[in-house]
Amino acid sequence: MGLVTRNNMRSYMLVNGVYCEIGEGFTDFTENKNPREYARQYIHESSERTDLVGFAPSVTYAFDVFDADAVQAALMEITVSEAIGDAAVVTVVTAFLQNRNDDGHAHAYRREYTVCPAKLGTGTDALICSGTLKAHGDPVYGVFDTESLEFIEW
């Protein structure tokens, strides 16, 4: 048993039909599960009870802008053009490299997200872009081949 390091959780964004790794320049790519709860207290109870009824997942992101990075270029295009609707939706696969099947493929899930840009131009050294990806539907589970960059649905 050993510590799993952050670099074992990899994310890839679909850009022009190809999954491109989200990594270079990114200083934040944190998934927040944002659980939705239903809490109530019945008249015969002295304590409240809570049920988990759903999730509203989101991913906060921030990156130093590099030229020629496909993921950053796609996010910058959405940010600068102030894209809305389907033009602001991206597909991301999150793969866990420490969990692999017999073929060596990493356990993963794919999800669509709506890009919600927040800041552009933060800082005085590098150009920094940040925002939040908000879930645009349910996840699809499967495995990800890190060599062929292919997601295989279960």
C-alpha positions in Angstrom: 0.0 0.0 0.0 1.4 3.4 -0.9 0.4 7.0 -1.3 -1.3 7.9 -4.6 0.1 11.1 -6.0 -1.9 13.8 -7.8 -0.2 13.1 -11.1 -2.0 9.7 -11.2 -5.3 11.5 -11.7 -5.1 12.7 -15.3 -7.6 14.6 -17.4 -8.0 14.8 -21.1 -10.2 17.2 -23.1 -11.6 16.3 -26.5 -10.3 18.9 -29.0 -11.1 18.5 -32.7 -11.8 14.8 -32.2 -8.6 14.0 -30.3 -8.2 13.7 -26.5 -5.5 16.1 -25.4 -3.9 16.0 -21.9 -4.8 18.8 -19.6 -1.5 19.5 -17.8 1.0 22.0 -19.3 0.5 25.4 -17.6 -2.4 24.3 -15.4 -2.0 25.2 -11.8 -5.5 24.1 -10.8 -7.9 21.4 -12.1 -9.8 20.5 -9.0 -13.0 18.5 -9.0 -15.7 19.6 -6.6 -18.5 17.0 -6.1 -21.0 19.6 -4.7 -23.4 17.1 -3.1 -27.0 18.0 -2.9 -28.7 17.1 0.3 -32.3 16.8 1.6 -32.4 17.5 5.3 -35.4 17.4 7.6 -36.4 16.7 11.1 -39.6 14.9 11.9 -41.7 15.8 14.9 -40.9 12.7 16.9 -37.1 13.1 16.5 -34.6 15.2 18.4 -32.0 15.3 15.5 -32.1 16.1 11.9 -31.6 13.4 9.2 -29.9 14.0 5.9 -30.1 12.1 2.6 -27.8 12.6 -0.3 -30.1 13.2 -3.4 -27.7 14.3 -6.1 -24.6 16.0 -7.2 -23.7 19.2 -9.1 -20.0 18.5 -10.0 -17.7 21.2 -11.1 -14.0 21.6 -11.8 -12.1 24.8 -11.0 -9.3 25.5 -13.4 -6.5 28.0 -13.7 -3.6 28.0 -16.2 -0.7 30.1 -17.3 -1.4 30.6 -21.0 1.1 28.8 -23.3 0.9 29.2 -27.1 0.3 26.1 -29.2 -1.5 24.1 -26.4 -4.7 22.7 -27.9 -6.6 22.5 -24.6 -5.7 26.0 -23.6 -6.5 27.3 -27.1 -10.0 25.8 -26.9 -10.7 27.3 -23.4 -9.3 30.6 -24.5 -11.5 30.7 -27.6 -14.6 30.0 -25.4 -13.4 32.7 -22.9 -12.5 35.5 -25.4 -15.5 34.9 -27.7 -17.8 34.7 -24.7 -19.3 31.5 -26.2 -22.7 30.4 -24.9 -24.9 27.3 -25.2 -23.5 24.3 -26.9 -20.4 26.3 -28.1 -19.3 26.4 -24.4 -19.6 22.7 -23.8 -16.5 20.5 -23.7 -15.9 16.8 -23.1 -13.4 15.7 -20.5 -12.1 12.2 -19.5 -10.7 11.8 -16.0 -8.4 8.7 -15.7 -6.9 7.1 -12.6 -3.6 5.7 -13.6 -3.1 3.7 -10.4 -6.3 1.7 -11.2 -5.9 -0.3 -14.4 -7.6 -3.3 -15.9 -5.9 -6.5 -17.2 -5.3 -4.7 -20.6 -3.4 -1.9 -18.8 -6.2 0.6 -19.5 -6.8 3.1 -16.7 -10.2 3.3 -15.0 -11.9 6.5 -16.1 -15.1 8.5 -16.7 -16.1 10.9 -19.4 -18.4 13.9 -18.8 -19.5 16.9 -20.7 -19.0 20.3 -18.9 -20.1 23.8 -19.6 -17.2 26.2 -19.5 -17.9 29.1 -17.2 -14.9 31.5 -17.6 -14.2 33.7 -14.6 -10.9 35.6 -15.0 -8.5 36.5 -17.8 -5.3 38.4 -17.3 -4.8 37.8 -13.5 -1.3 38.5 -12.4 1.5 40.6 -13.8 4.0 38.0 -15.2 2.2 35.3 -17.2 -1.2 35.7 -18.8 -3.5 33.6 -16.5 -7.0 32.3 -17.3 -9.3 30.7 -14.8 -12.9 29.6 -14.4 -15.1 26.6 -13.6 -16.3 23.7 -15.7 -19.9 22.7 -14.6 -21.3 19.3 -15.2 -23.5 19.1 -18.3 -25.0 15.7 -17.7 -24.1 12.4 -16.1 -20.7 10.7 -16.3 -20.1 7.7 -18.5 -17.8 5.1 -17.0 -15.2 3.0 -18.7 -11.4 2.9 -19.2 -8.9 5.1 -21.0 -6.0 3.9 -23.1 -3.3 6.4 -22.4 -1.3 5.3 -25.4 -4.0 5.5 -28.1 -5.9 8.2 -26.2 -9.1 6.3 -26.6 -12.0 6.2 -24.1 -13.8 2.8 -24.0 -17.2 2.8 -22.4 -18.1 0.0 -20.1 
